[in-house]
Amino acid sequence: MKNPVMTASGTFGYGEEFSDFIDISRIGGIIVKGTTLHKREGNPYPRMAETPSGMLNAVGLQNKGVHYFVDCIYPRIKNIQTHIIVNVSGSAVEDYVETASIINELVNIPAIELNISCPNVKQGGMAFGITSRGAEEVVKAVRQVYKKTLIVKLSPNVTDITEIARAVEAGGADCVSLINTLLGMAIDAEKRRPVLSTVTGGMSGAAVKPIALRMVWQVAKAVKIPVIGLGGIMNARDAIEFMLAGATAIQIGTANFIDPTITLKVIDGINDYLERHGFKSVHEIIGALEV
């Protein structure tokens, strides 16, 4: 990539939506919103809620399906001068495999990011990514049909994230990204009802950063493949901390909702940091935390 700054799935649309605000070709990579085999309507409203130093979302992977993406969206975004990566989700291993197989044929998509935080309908709704066996199973199956860069996005809602990371590495992942959202909830005390229609949702934003940073540091020491760090990155300093902890690249998510120009500010901020500290390359700070 031209730089280590990427946008997180579900927070940057398909890139086009931000073109009025920034030169999106300056970003290292754009991970488009979650794509599934079939069309999904998502969850009922309300499905987003603001929380102290963060937000909850339960959008439910609303999208028009991979075939719509191939026919209608890909032609519009394929010539954007940055890496366009598709986040792939599913409810069964077969869904992941078929979706990945279809995207494998798109010349200008160099990678996919597997969202293994999805509920496995064949195992009672338990997420693929919360057991080593489930995580490795889906990655192995996708690896058979997907021949480009395979990134696997890890869930933080586990006992030991390093076990899951090692499992997906064994399954054939080229890279891991973490963390996905933490499970949380919000209550309206006056109405005595949950704020979200689904009761619980995924928490993101500045409040999750210390947890994400700890998990990135642990995983970077546990696997040999590259680690992409995300979770509460709101500025360049946050991004640099993730890289010092071992992240090769970072993703910016919730901050995009606050400031649509944040990605470029982070890129410039990293460059300023490297210059001030006399580093010739961003590679010199990856994993450079002194413990």
C-alpha positions as CSV (number, residue, x, y, z in Angstrom):
1,M,0.0,0.0,0.0
2,K,1.1,3.6,-0.5
3,N,0.6,4.2,3.2
4,P,-0.7,2.2,6.2
5,V,-4.0,4.0,6.6
6,M,-7.2,2.2,5.7
7,T,-10.9,2.7,6.3
8,A,-12.9,0.2,8.3
9,S,-15.8,-1.7,6.7
10,G,-19.2,-0.2,7.3
11,T,-17.9,3.3,8.1
12,F,-16.9,4.5,4.7
13,G,-19.6,3.1,2.4
14,Y,-18.0,2.3,-1.0
15,G,-15.6,5.2,-1.0
16,E,-17.7,7.3,-3.4
17,E,-19.7,8.9,-0.5
18,F,-16.5,10.6,0.8
19,S,-15.2,11.9,-2.6
20,D,-16.7,15.3,-2.0
21,F,-14.6,15.7,1.1
22,I,-11.2,14.2,0.4
23,D,-9.0,12.8,-2.4
24,I,-9.8,9.2,-1.6
25,S,-6.9,8.0,-3.8
26,R,-4.6,9.2,-1.0
27,I,-5.8,6.5,1.4
28,G,-3.8,3.3,1.6
29,G,-7.0,1.1,1.2
30,I,-10.7,1.2,1.5
31,I,-12.6,-1.7,2.9
32,V,-16.2,-1.5,1.6
33,K,-19.2,-2.3,3.7
34,G,-20.1,-5.9,4.5
35,T,-21.2,-8.0,1.5
36,T,-23.2,-11.2,1.7
37,L,-24.2,-13.8,-0.8
38,H,-27.9,-12.7,-0.8
39,K,-29.6,-9.4,-0.2
40,R,-30.0,-8.4,3.5
41,E,-32.5,-5.8,4.8
42,G,-30.6,-5.5,8.1
43,N,-32.2,-5.0,11.5
44,P,-35.2,-2.9,12.3
45,Y,-34.7,0.7,13.5
46,P,-33.4,2.1,15.9
47,R,-30.1,0.4,15.2
48,M,-27.5,3.0,16.1
49,A,-27.0,4.7,19.5
50,E,-24.4,7.1,20.8
51,T,-22.6,6.1,24.0
52,P,-20.0,7.9,26.1
53,S,-16.9,8.1,24.0
54,G,-18.3,5.7,21.4
55,M,-21.3,4.3,19.7
56,L,-23.4,1.1,19.3
57,N,-24.6,-0.3,16.0
58,A,-26.8,-3.1,15.1
59,V,-27.2,-2.4,11.4
60,G,-27.2,-6.1,10.6
61,L,-25.1,-6.1,7.4
62,Q,-27.7,-4.4,5.2
63,N,-26.6,-4.8,1.6
64,K,-28.0,-5.8,-1.8
65,G,-25.8,-9.0,-2.1
66,V,-22.7,-9.8,-4.0
67,H,-24.3,-10.1,-7.4
68,Y,-25.5,-6.5,-7.1
69,F,-22.1,-5.4,-6.0
70,V,-20.5,-7.1,-9.0
71,D,-23.0,-5.7,-11.5
72,C,-23.7,-2.2,-10.1
73,I,-21.1,-1.1,-7.6
74,Y,-17.8,-2.6,-8.8
75,P,-18.0,-0.8,-12.2
76,R,-18.2,2.5,-10.4
77,I,-15.4,2.0,-8.0
78,K,-12.9,-0.3,-9.7
79,N,-10.8,2.5,-11.1
80,I,-10.4,4.4,-7.8
81,Q,-6.6,4.7,-7.4
82,T,-6.3,2.9,-4.1
83,H,-6.8,-0.7,-2.9
84,I,-10.5,-1.6,-2.8
85,I,-11.1,-4.5,-0.4
86,V,-14.4,-6.3,0.1
87,N,-15.6,-7.3,3.6
88,V,-17.3,-10.7,3.2
89,S,-19.9,-12.0,5.7
90,G,-22.1,-15.1,5.8
91,S,-24.4,-17.3,7.9
92,A,-22.8,-20.6,6.7
93,V,-19.4,-21.7,5.5
94,E,-21.0,-22.3,2.0
95,D,-22.1,-18.6,1.9
96,Y,-18.6,-17.4,2.6
97,V,-17.1,-19.7,0.0
98,E,-19.5,-18.8,-2.8
99,T,-19.2,-15.0,-2.1
100,A,-15.4,-15.2,-2.0
101,S,-15.3,-17.2,-5.2
102,I,-17.4,-14.6,-7.0
103,I,-15.2,-11.7,-5.8
104,N,-12.1,-13.7,-6.7
105,E,-12.9,-13.0,-10.4
106,L,-12.9,-9.2,-10.0
107,V,-9.6,-8.0,-11.4
108,N,-9.4,-4.7,-9.4
109,I,-10.2,-6.2,-6.0
110,P,-6.8,-7.4,-4.5
111,A,-8.1,-8.7,-1.2
112,I,-11.1,-9.6,0.9
113,E,-11.6,-9.3,4.6
114,L,-13.6,-12.1,6.2
115,N,-15.9,-11.1,8.9
116,I,-16.0,-14.2,11.1
117,S,-18.1,-12.5,13.9
118,C,-21.2,-13.5,12.0
119,P,-23.6,-16.1,13.6
120,N,-23.3,-19.6,12.2
121,V,-26.9,-20.6,11.6
122,K,-25.9,-24.3,11.5
123,Q,-24.4,-24.1,15.0
124,G,-27.3,-22.4,16.8
125,G,-26.2,-18.9,16.1
126,M,-22.7,-19.1,17.6
127,A,-20.3,-16.8,15.8
128,F,-17.7,-18.5,13.7
129,G,-14.9,-16.5,15.2
130,I,-15.4,-17.3,18.9
131,T,-13.9,-20.8,18.7
132,S,-10.6,-21.8,17.1
133,R,-12.3,-24.7,15.3
134,G,-15.0,-22.6,13.8
135,A,-12.6,-19.8,12.7
136,E,-10.2,-22.2,11.1
137,E,-12.9,-24.1,9.3
138,V,-14.3,-21.1,7.5
139,V,-10.8,-19.7,6.6
140,K,-9.7,-23.1,5.2
141,A,-12.8,-23.4,3.1
142,V,-12.4,-19.9,1.7
143,R,-8.7,-20.4,1.1
144,Q,-9.6,-23.2,-1.3
145,V,-11.4,-20.8,-3.7
146,Y,-9.9,-17.4,-3.0
147,K,-6.5,-16.9,-4.5
148,K,-5.6,-13.3,-3.6
149,T,-4.9,-11.7,-0.2
150,L,-7.1,-13.1,2.5
151,I,-7.5,-10.9,5.6
152,V,-9.5,-12.3,8.5
153,K,-11.2,-9.9,10.9
154,L,-11.2,-11.1,14.5
155,S,-13.8,-10.8,17.2
156,P,-12.8,-9.4,20.6
157,N,-15.7,-11.3,22.3
158,V,-13.5,-14.3,23.1
159,T,-11.5,-15.6,26.1
160,D,-8.1,-15.6,24.3
161,I,-7.8,-13.8,21.0
162,T,-4.4,-15.2,20.3
163,E,-5.8,-18.7,20.0
164,I,-8.2,-17.6,17.3
165,A,-5.5,-15.7,15.5
166,R,-3.2,-18.8,15.4
167,A,-6.2,-20.8,14.2
168,V,-6.9,-18.6,11.2
169,E,-3.2,-18.4,10.4
170,A,-3.1,-22.2,10.3
171,G,-6.2,-22.1,8.1
172,G,-4.4,-20.0,5.5
173,A,-5.0,-16.4,6.3
174,D,-2.5,-13.9,4.9
175,C,-3.3,-11.3,7.5
176,V,-5.5,-10.6,10.5
177,S,-7.4,-7.4,11.3
178,L,-8.6,-6.6,14.8
179,I,-10.7,-5.8,16.7
180,N,-14.2,-6.0,15.5
181,T,-16.8,-4.4,17.7
182,L,-17.4,-5.3,21.4
183,L,-20.8,-6.5,22.4
184,G,-22.6,-3.9,24.4
185,M,-26.1,-2.4,25.1
186,A,-27.8,0.8,26.0
187,I,-31.0,1.4,28.0
188,D,-33.5,4.3,28.0
189,A,-34.3,4.6,31.7
190,E,-37.4,6.8,31.2
191,K,-39.0,4.3,28.8
192,R,-37.5,1.3,30.6
193,R,-36.6,-0.2,27.2
194,P,-33.4,-0.9,25.3
195,V,-32.3,1.8,22.9
196,L,-31.5,-0.7,20.1
197,S,-34.2,-2.8,18.5
198,T,-31.9,-5.8,18.9
199,V,-31.2,-5.0,22.6
200,T,-27.4,-5.5,22.1
201,G,-25.1,-4.2,19.4
202,G,-21.5,-3.7,18.5
203,M,-19.6,-1.0,20.4
204,S,-16.9,1.1,18.7
205,G,-15.2,4.4,19.1
206,A,-12.6,5.9,21.4
207,A,-13.7,4.0,24.5
208,V,-12.6,0.6,23.0
209,K,-9.1,1.7,22.1
210,P,-7.3,0.3,25.2
211,I,-8.8,-3.1,24.7
212,A,-8.0,-3.1,21.0
213,L,-4.5,-1.9,21.6
214,R,-3.9,-4.7,24.1
215,M,-5.3,-7.4,21.7
216,V,-3.2,-6.1,18.8
217,W,-0.1,-6.3,20.9
218,Q,-0.9,-9.8,22.0
219,V,-1.7,-11.1,18.5
220,A,1.3,-9.5,16.9
221,K,3.5,-11.5,19.2
222,A,1.5,-14.7,18.6
223,V,1.4,-15.0,14.8
224,K,3.9,-14.6,11.9
225,I,1.4,-13.0,9.5
226,P,0.8,-9.2,9.4
227,V,-1.7,-7.6,11.8
228,I,-4.0,-4.7,10.9
229,G,-5.0,-2.7,14.0
230,L,-8.4,-1.0,14.5
231,G,-10.6,0.0,17.4
232,G,-11.0,3.6,18.7
233,I,-8.4,5.2,16.4
234,M,-9.4,8.9,16.4
235,N,-6.2,10.6,15.4
236,A,-2.6,10.1,14.2
237,R,-1.3,9.5,17.8
238,D,-3.7,6.6,18.2
239,A,-2.6,5.1,14.9
240,I,1.0,5.4,15.8
241,E,0.4,3.6,19.1
242,F,-1.2,0.7,17.3
243,M,1.8,0.4,15.0
244,L,4.2,0.5,17.9
245,A,2.2,-2.4,19.4
246,G,2.9,-4.4,16.2
247,A,0.3,-3.4,13.6
248,T,1.6,-3.2,10.0
249,A,-1.4,-1.0,9.0
250,I,-4.5,0.5,10.7
251,Q,-8.1,1.0,9.9
252,I,-10.2,4.1,10.9
253,G,-13.9,3.4,11.6
254,T,-16.1,5.5,13.9
255,A,-13.9,8.6,13.5
256,N,-15.1,8.8,9.9
257,F,-18.6,9.7,11.2
258,I,-17.2,12.6,13.2
259,D,-14.7,14.0,10.6
260,P,-14.9,12.8,7.0
261,T,-11.3,14.1,6.4
262,I,-9.8,12.2,9.3
263,T,-7.9,9.6,7.2
264,L,-5.8,12.3,5.5
265,K,-5.1,14.0,8.8
266,V,-3.9,10.7,10.2
267,I,-1.7,10.1,7.1
268,D,-0.1,13.5,7.5
269,G,0.2,13.0,11.2
270,I,2.1,9.8,10.8
271,N,4.5,11.4,8.3
272,D,5.1,14.3,10.7
273,Y,5.9,11.8,13.5
274,L,8.4,9.9,11.4
275,E,10.1,13.2,10.4
276,R,10.2,14.5,13.9
277,H,11.8,11.3,15.3
278,G,14.2,10.8,12.4
279,F,12.6,7.6,11.0
280,K,13.2,7.0,7.2
281,S,10.2,4.5,6.9
282,V,7.0,3.6,8.6
283,H,8.4,0.1,8.9
284,E,10.8,1.3,11.5
285,I,8.0,1.9,14.1
286,I,6.1,-1.4,13.6
287,G,6.4,-3.4,16.8
288,A,9.0,-0.9,18.1
289,L,7.3,-0.7,21.6
290,E,10.0,-1.0,24.3
291,V,8.7,-3.2,27.1
